[in-house]
Amino acid sequence: VTTNAGSIATSSATMRGHLNPNSYPTTYWFEYGTDANLASLIGNSTHAVLTGSATVTVNVSAGVTGLAPSSVYYYRLVASNSYGTVLGDIVSFTTKH
């Protein structure tokens, strides 16, 4: 599940979400960009992070920098394990000016 961004500044923000690995080692990352459909994602994702194999919901986040001031960004959480890849809903935030 993709949740609202935090710590939004002029050129940075923290993207957040939560997931449940259901006992399987799960990797997550965030895809982001200025396209509302995230159609052009080349180079716009955070580093993949392994959450381990928890059996409960895990809060996850990733900070991004180098964003343009006063701009709308869209992002989603992506989680992947041996059973497949799941895309969270796309949410947005606006950097400060």
VEXMI-113944 format. One record per residue: residue in one letter; residue number from 1; x, y, z of N, C-alpha, C in turn. Coordinates in steps of 0.2 Angstrom, whole numbers, always signed. Each point is the difference from the previous one (the first is absolute). Example, Ala and Ser with C-alpha at 12.3 -4.5 7.8 and 13.67 -1.06 7.14 Angstrom:
BEGIN
guvex residuo = A, num = 1, nc1 = +66, nc2 = -28, nc3 = +39, cac1 = -4, cac2 = +6, cac3 = +0, cc1 = +4, cc2 = +6, cc3 = +0
guvex residuo = S, num = 2, nc1 = -2, nc2 = +5, nc3 = -4, cac1 = +4, cac2 = +6, cac3 = +1, cc1 = -4, cc2 = +5, cc3 = +3
***
This chain:
BEGIN
guvex residuo = V, num = 1, nc1 = +4, nc2 = -6, nc3 = +0, cac1 = -4, cac2 = +6, cac3 = +0, cc1 = +5, cc2 = +6, cc3 = +0
guvex residuo = T, num = 2, nc1 = -2, nc2 = +5, nc3 = -5, cac1 = +4, cac2 = +6, cac3 = +0, cc1 = -4, cc2 = +5, cc3 = +5
guvex residuo = T, num = 3, nc1 = +4, nc2 = +3, nc3 = +4, cac1 = -3, cac2 = +5, cac3 = +4, cc1 = +3, cc2 = +7, cc3 = -1
guvex residuo = N, num = 4, nc1 = -3, nc2 = +5, nc3 = +3, cac1 = +3, cac2 = +7, cac3 = -1, cc1 = +7, cc2 = +1, cc3 = +1
guvex residuo = A, num = 5, nc1 = +3, nc2 = +5, nc3 = -4, cac1 = +7, cac2 = +2, cac3 = +1, cc1 = +1, cc2 = +4, cc3 = +6
guvex residuo = G, num = 6, nc1 = +6, nc2 = +0, nc3 = +3, cac1 = +1, cac2 = +4, cac3 = +6, cc1 = +7, cc2 = +4, cc3 = -1
guvex residuo = S, num = 7, nc1 = +1, nc2 = +5, nc3 = +4, cac1 = +6, cac2 = +4, cac3 = +0, cc1 = +1, cc2 = +3, cc3 = -7
guvex residuo = I, num = 8, nc1 = -5, nc2 = +3, nc3 = -3, cac1 = +0, cac2 = +3, cac3 = -6, cc1 = +4, cc2 = +6, cc3 = +0
guvex residuo = A, num = 9, nc1 = +5, nc2 = +1, nc3 = -4, cac1 = +4, cac2 = +7, cac3 = +0, cc1 = +0, cc2 = +2, cc3 = -7
guvex residuo = T, num = 10, nc1 = +4, nc2 = +5, nc3 = -2, cac1 = +1, cac2 = +3, cac3 = -7, cc1 = +3, cc2 = -5, cc3 = -5
guvex residuo = S, num = 11, nc1 = +4, nc2 = -5, nc3 = +3, cac1 = +3, cac2 = -4, cac3 = -5, cc1 = +1, cc2 = -7, cc3 = +2
guvex residuo = S, num = 12, nc1 = -4, nc2 = -2, nc3 = +6, cac1 = +0, cac2 = -7, cac3 = +3, cc1 = -6, cc2 = -2, cc3 = +3
guvex residuo = A, num = 13, nc1 = -1, nc2 = -6, nc3 = +1, cac1 = -6, cac2 = -3, cac3 = +3, cc1 = +1, cc2 = -7, cc3 = +3
guvex residuo = T, num = 14, nc1 = -4, nc2 = -2, nc3 = +4, cac1 = +0, cac2 = -7, cac3 = +2, cc1 = -6, cc2 = -4, cc3 = -2
guvex residuo = M, num = 15, nc1 = +1, nc2 = -5, nc3 = -4, cac1 = -6, cac2 = -3, cac3 = -3, cc1 = -1, cc2 = -6, cc3 = +5
guvex residuo = R, num = 16, nc1 = -7, nc2 = -2, nc3 = +1, cac1 = -1, cac2 = -4, cac3 = +6, cc1 = -5, cc2 = -5, cc3 = -3
guvex residuo = G, num = 17, nc1 = -1, nc2 = -6, nc3 = +4, cac1 = -5, cac2 = -5, cac3 = -1, cc1 = +1, cc2 = -6, cc3 = +5
guvex residuo = H, num = 18, nc1 = -4, nc2 = -5, nc3 = -1, cac1 = +0, cac2 = -6, cac3 = +4, cc1 = -1, cc2 = -6, cc3 = -4
guvex residuo = L, num = 19, nc1 = +3, nc2 = -5, nc3 = +3, cac1 = -2, cac2 = -7, cac3 = -4, cc1 = +1, cc2 = -6, cc3 = +5
guvex residuo = N, num = 20, nc1 = -3, nc2 = -5, nc3 = -2, cac1 = +1, cac2 = -6, cac3 = +5, cc1 = +3, cc2 = -6, cc3 = -5
guvex residuo = P, num = 21, nc1 = +6, nc2 = -2, nc3 = +2, cac1 = +4, cac2 = -5, cac3 = -4, cc1 = -3, cc2 = -7, cc3 = +1
guvex residuo = N, num = 22, nc1 = -5, nc2 = -1, nc3 = +5, cac1 = -3, cac2 = -6, cac3 = +1, cc1 = +5, cc2 = -6, cc3 = +0
guvex residuo = S, num = 23, nc1 = +5, nc2 = +1, nc3 = +4, cac1 = +5, cac2 = -5, cac3 = +1, cc1 = +5, cc2 = -2, cc3 = -6
guvex residuo = Y, num = 24, nc1 = +0, nc2 = +4, nc3 = -5, cac1 = +5, cac2 = -1, cac3 = -6, cc1 = +4, cc2 = +6, cc3 = +0
guvex residuo = P, num = 25, nc1 = +7, nc2 = -1, nc3 = -1, cac1 = +4, cac2 = +6, cac3 = -2, cc1 = -2, cc2 = +4, cc3 = -5
guvex residuo = T, num = 26, nc1 = -1, nc2 = +7, nc3 = +1, cac1 = -3, cac2 = +4, cac3 = -4, cc1 = +4, cc2 = +6, cc3 = -1
guvex residuo = T, num = 27, nc1 = +1, nc2 = +2, nc3 = -6, cac1 = +3, cac2 = +6, cac3 = -2, cc1 = -5, cc2 = +6, cc3 = -2
guvex residuo = Y, num = 28, nc1 = +2, nc2 = +6, nc3 = +2, cac1 = -4, cac2 = +6, cac3 = -2, cc1 = +4, cc2 = +5, cc3 = -3
guvex residuo = W, num = 29, nc1 = -4, nc2 = +5, nc3 = -3, cac1 = +3, cac2 = +6, cac3 = -3, cc1 = -5, cc2 = +4, cc3 = -2
guvex residuo = F, num = 30, nc1 = +1, nc2 = +7, nc3 = -1, cac1 = -5, cac2 = +5, cac3 = -2, cc1 = +2, cc2 = +2, cc3 = -7
guvex residuo = E, num = 31, nc1 = -5, nc2 = +0, nc3 = -4, cac1 = +0, cac2 = +3, cac3 = -7, cc1 = -3, cc2 = +7, cc3 = +0
guvex residuo = Y, num = 32, nc1 = +3, nc2 = +5, nc3 = -3, cac1 = -2, cac2 = +7, cac3 = +0, cc1 = +2, cc2 = +4, cc3 = -6
guvex residuo = G, num = 33, nc1 = -4, nc2 = +5, nc3 = -1, cac1 = +1, cac2 = +5, cac3 = -5, cc1 = -5, cc2 = +5, cc3 = -1
guvex residuo = T, num = 34, nc1 = +0, nc2 = +4, nc3 = -5, cac1 = -5, cac2 = +6, cac3 = -1, cc1 = -6, cc2 = -2, cc3 = -4
guvex residuo = D, num = 35, nc1 = +0, nc2 = -6, nc3 = -3, cac1 = -5, cac2 = -3, cac3 = -4, cc1 = -5, cc2 = -3, cc3 = +5
guvex residuo = A, num = 36, nc1 = -7, nc2 = +2, nc3 = -1, cac1 = -5, cac2 = -3, cac3 = +5, cc1 = -1, cc2 = -7, cc3 = -1
guvex residuo = N, num = 37, nc1 = +2, nc2 = -3, nc3 = -6, cac1 = -1, cac2 = -7, cac3 = -1, cc1 = +7, cc2 = -4, cc3 = +1
guvex residuo = L, num = 38, nc1 = +5, nc2 = +4, nc3 = +2, cac1 = +7, cac2 = -3, cac3 = +1, cc1 = +2, cc2 = -4, cc3 = -7
guvex residuo = A, num = 39, nc1 = -2, nc2 = +3, nc3 = -5, cac1 = +2, cac2 = -3, cac3 = -7, cc1 = +7, cc2 = +0, cc3 = -2
guvex residuo = S, num = 40, nc1 = +4, nc2 = +5, nc3 = +3, cac1 = +7, cac2 = +1, cac3 = -2, cc1 = +4, cc2 = -1, cc3 = +6
guvex residuo = L, num = 41, nc1 = +2, nc2 = -6, nc3 = +2, cac1 = +3, cac2 = -1, cac3 = +6, cc1 = +7, cc2 = -2, cc3 = +0
guvex residuo = I, num = 42, nc1 = +3, nc2 = +1, nc3 = -6, cac1 = +7, cac2 = -2, cac3 = -1, cc1 = +4, cc2 = +5, cc3 = +5
guvex residuo = G, num = 43, nc1 = +4, nc2 = -4, nc3 = +5, cac1 = +4, cac2 = +3, cac3 = +4, cc1 = -3, cc2 = +3, cc3 = +6
guvex residuo = N, num = 44, nc1 = -7, nc2 = +0, nc3 = +1, cac1 = -4, cac2 = +3, cac3 = +5, cc1 = -2, cc2 = -5, cc3 = +5
guvex residuo = S, num = 45, nc1 = +4, nc2 = -4, nc3 = +4, cac1 = -2, cac2 = -4, cac3 = +5, cc1 = +5, cc2 = +0, cc3 = +5
guvex residuo = T, num = 46, nc1 = -2, nc2 = -1, nc3 = +6, cac1 = +5, cac2 = -1, cac3 = +6, cc1 = +3, cc2 = -6, cc3 = +0
guvex residuo = H, num = 47, nc1 = +5, nc2 = -1, nc3 = +4, cac1 = +4, cac2 = -7, cac3 = +0, cc1 = -5, cc2 = -5, cc3 = +3
guvex residuo = A, num = 48, nc1 = +1, nc2 = -6, nc3 = -2, cac1 = -4, cac2 = -5, cac3 = +3, cc1 = +3, cc2 = -2, cc3 = +7
guvex residuo = V, num = 49, nc1 = -5, nc2 = -2, nc3 = +4, cac1 = +2, cac2 = -1, cac3 = +7, cc1 = -4, cc2 = -7, cc3 = +2
guvex residuo = L, num = 50, nc1 = +4, nc2 = -4, nc3 = +3, cac1 = -3, cac2 = -7, cac3 = +2, cc1 = -3, cc2 = +1, cc3 = +7
guvex residuo = T, num = 51, nc1 = -6, nc2 = -1, nc3 = +1, cac1 = -4, cac2 = +0, cac3 = +7, cc1 = +1, cc2 = -6, cc3 = +4
guvex residuo = G, num = 52, nc1 = +2, nc2 = -5, nc3 = -3, cac1 = +0, cac2 = -6, cac3 = +4, cc1 = -7, cc2 = -4, cc3 = -1
guvex residuo = S, num = 53, nc1 = -1, nc2 = -4, nc3 = +5, cac1 = -6, cac2 = -5, cac3 = -1, cc1 = -5, cc2 = +1, cc3 = +6
guvex residuo = A, num = 54, nc1 = -2, nc2 = +6, nc3 = +1, cac1 = -4, cac2 = +1, cac3 = +6, cc1 = -7, cc2 = -3, cc3 = -1
guvex residuo = T, num = 55, nc1 = -4, nc2 = +0, nc3 = +5, cac1 = -7, cac2 = -3, cac3 = -1, cc1 = -5, cc2 = +6, cc3 = +2
guvex residuo = V, num = 56, nc1 = +3, nc2 = +6, nc3 = +1, cac1 = -5, cac2 = +5, cac3 = +2, cc1 = +2, cc2 = +6, cc3 = -5
guvex residuo = T, num = 57, nc1 = -4, nc2 = +5, nc3 = +0, cac1 = +0, cac2 = +6, cac3 = -4, cc1 = +7, cc2 = +4, cc3 = +2
guvex residuo = V, num = 58, nc1 = +4, nc2 = +2, nc3 = -5, cac1 = +6, cac2 = +3, cac3 = +1, cc1 = -1, cc2 = +7, cc3 = -3
guvex residuo = N, num = 59, nc1 = +2, nc2 = +6, nc3 = +3, cac1 = +0, cac2 = +6, cac3 = -2, cc1 = +7, cc2 = +1, cc3 = -4
guvex residuo = V, num = 60, nc1 = -1, nc2 = +3, nc3 = -6, cac1 = +6, cac2 = +1, cac3 = -4, cc1 = +1, cc2 = +7, cc3 = -3
guvex residuo = S, num = 61, nc1 = +6, nc2 = +2, nc3 = -1, cac1 = +0, cac2 = +7, cac3 = -3, cc1 = +7, cc2 = +1, cc3 = -3
guvex residuo = A, num = 62, nc1 = +0, nc2 = +5, nc3 = -4, cac1 = +7, cac2 = +2, cac3 = -4, cc1 = +0, cc2 = +7, cc3 = -1
guvex residuo = G, num = 63, nc1 = +5, nc2 = +3, nc3 = +1, cac1 = +1, cac2 = +7, cac3 = -1, cc1 = +3, cc2 = +1, cc3 = -7
guvex residuo = V, num = 64, nc1 = -2, nc2 = +5, nc3 = -4, cac1 = +2, cac2 = +2, cac3 = -6, cc1 = +2, cc2 = +8, cc3 = +0
guvex residuo = T, num = 65, nc1 = +5, nc2 = +1, nc3 = -4, cac1 = +3, cac2 = +7, cac3 = +0, cc1 = +1, cc2 = +2, cc3 = -8
guvex residuo = G, num = 66, nc1 = +1, nc2 = +6, nc3 = -1, cac1 = +1, cac2 = +2, cac3 = -7, cc1 = -6, cc2 = +2, cc3 = -4
guvex residuo = L, num = 67, nc1 = -6, nc2 = +1, nc3 = +4, cac1 = -6, cac2 = +1, cac3 = -3, cc1 = +0, cc2 = +8, cc3 = -1
guvex residuo = A, num = 68, nc1 = -5, nc2 = +1, nc3 = -5, cac1 = -1, cac2 = +7, cac3 = -2, cc1 = -4, cc2 = +4, cc3 = +5
guvex residuo = P, num = 69, nc1 = +1, nc2 = +6, nc3 = +2, cac1 = -5, cac2 = +4, cac3 = +4, cc1 = -6, cc2 = +1, cc3 = -3
guvex residuo = S, num = 70, nc1 = -5, nc2 = +0, nc3 = +4, cac1 = -7, cac2 = +2, cac3 = -2, cc1 = -3, cc2 = -5, cc3 = -6
guvex residuo = S, num = 71, nc1 = +2, nc2 = -6, nc3 = +1, cac1 = -2, cac2 = -5, cac3 = -5, cc1 = -4, cc2 = -6, cc3 = +3
guvex residuo = V, num = 72, nc1 = -5, nc2 = -2, nc3 = -4, cac1 = -4, cac2 = -6, cac3 = +2, cc1 = +4, cc2 = -6, cc3 = -2
guvex residuo = Y, num = 73, nc1 = +1, nc2 = -5, nc3 = +5, cac1 = +3, cac2 = -6, cac3 = -1, cc1 = -5, cc2 = -6, cc3 = +1
guvex residuo = Y, num = 74, nc1 = +0, nc2 = -5, nc3 = -3, cac1 = -4, cac2 = -6, cac3 = +1, cc1 = +4, cc2 = -6, cc3 = +1
guvex residuo = Y, num = 75, nc1 = -2, nc2 = -4, nc3 = +5, cac1 = +4, cac2 = -6, cac3 = +2, cc1 = -5, cc2 = -6, cc3 = +2
guvex residuo = R, num = 76, nc1 = +3, nc2 = -6, nc3 = +0, cac1 = -3, cac2 = -6, cac3 = +2, cc1 = +5, cc2 = -4, cc3 = +3
guvex residuo = L, num = 77, nc1 = -2, nc2 = -4, nc3 = +5, cac1 = +4, cac2 = -6, cac3 = +3, cc1 = -1, cc2 = -6, cc3 = -4
guvex residuo = V, num = 78, nc1 = +6, nc2 = -3, nc3 = -1, cac1 = +0, cac2 = -6, cac3 = -4, cc1 = +3, cc2 = -6, cc3 = +5
guvex residuo = A, num = 79, nc1 = -3, nc2 = -5, nc3 = +0, cac1 = +3, cac2 = -6, cac3 = +5, cc1 = +0, cc2 = -6, cc3 = -5
guvex residuo = S, num = 80, nc1 = +6, nc2 = -4, nc3 = +1, cac1 = +1, cac2 = -6, cac3 = -4, cc1 = +3, cc2 = -6, cc3 = +4
guvex residuo = N, num = 81, nc1 = -3, nc2 = -6, nc3 = -1, cac1 = +3, cac2 = -6, cac3 = +3, cc1 = -1, cc2 = -5, cc3 = -4
guvex residuo = S, num = 82, nc1 = +1, nc2 = -6, nc3 = +2, cac1 = +0, cac2 = -6, cac3 = -5, cc1 = -7, cc2 = -1, cc3 = -2
guvex residuo = Y, num = 83, nc1 = -5, nc2 = +3, nc3 = +2, cac1 = -7, cac2 = -1, cac3 = -2, cc1 = -2, cc2 = +5, cc3 = -5
guvex residuo = G, num = 84, nc1 = +4, nc2 = +5, nc3 = -1, cac1 = -2, cac2 = +5, cac3 = -5, cc1 = +2, cc2 = +7, cc3 = +2
guvex residuo = T, num = 85, nc1 = -2, nc2 = +5, nc3 = -4, cac1 = +1, cac2 = +7, cac3 = +2, cc1 = -7, cc2 = +4, cc3 = +0
guvex residuo = V, num = 86, nc1 = -1, nc2 = +4, nc3 = +5, cac1 = -6, cac2 = +4, cac3 = +2, cc1 = +2, cc2 = +7, cc3 = -1
guvex residuo = L, num = 87, nc1 = -5, nc2 = +4, nc3 = -3, cac1 = +1, cac2 = +7, cac3 = -1, cc1 = -5, cc2 = +3, cc3 = +5
guvex residuo = G, num = 88, nc1 = +2, nc2 = +5, nc3 = +4, cac1 = -4, cac2 = +4, cac3 = +4, cc1 = -4, cc2 = +5, cc3 = -4
guvex residuo = D, num = 89, nc1 = -5, nc2 = +3, nc3 = +2, cac1 = -3, cac2 = +6, cac3 = -3, cc1 = +5, cc2 = +6, cc3 = -1
guvex residuo = I, num = 90, nc1 = -2, nc2 = +4, nc3 = -5, cac1 = +5, cac2 = +6, cac3 = -1, cc1 = -3, cc2 = +5, cc3 = +4
guvex residuo = V, num = 91, nc1 = +4, nc2 = +4, nc3 = +4, cac1 = -2, cac2 = +6, cac3 = +4, cc1 = +5, cc2 = +5, cc3 = -2
guvex residuo = S, num = 92, nc1 = -2, nc2 = +6, nc3 = +2, cac1 = +4, cac2 = +6, cac3 = -2, cc1 = +2, cc2 = +5, cc3 = +6
guvex residuo = F, num = 93, nc1 = +5, nc2 = +4, nc3 = -1, cac1 = +2, cac2 = +5, cac3 = +4, cc1 = +3, cc2 = +6, cc3 = -4
guvex residuo = T, num = 94, nc1 = +0, nc2 = +6, nc3 = +3, cac1 = +2, cac2 = +6, cac3 = -3, cc1 = +6, cc2 = +2, cc3 = +4
guvex residuo = T, num = 95, nc1 = +6, nc2 = +1, nc3 = -3, cac1 = +6, cac2 = +3, cac3 = +3, cc1 = -2, cc2 = +7, cc3 = +2
guvex residuo = K, num = 96, nc1 = +4, nc2 = +3, nc3 = +5, cac1 = -1, cac2 = +7, cac3 = +2, cc1 = +4, cc2 = +4, cc3 = -5
guvex residuo = H, num = 97, nc1 = -2, nc2 = +6, nc3 = +0, cac1 = +4, cac2 = +5, cac3 = -4, cc1 = +4, cc2 = +5, cc3 = +4
***
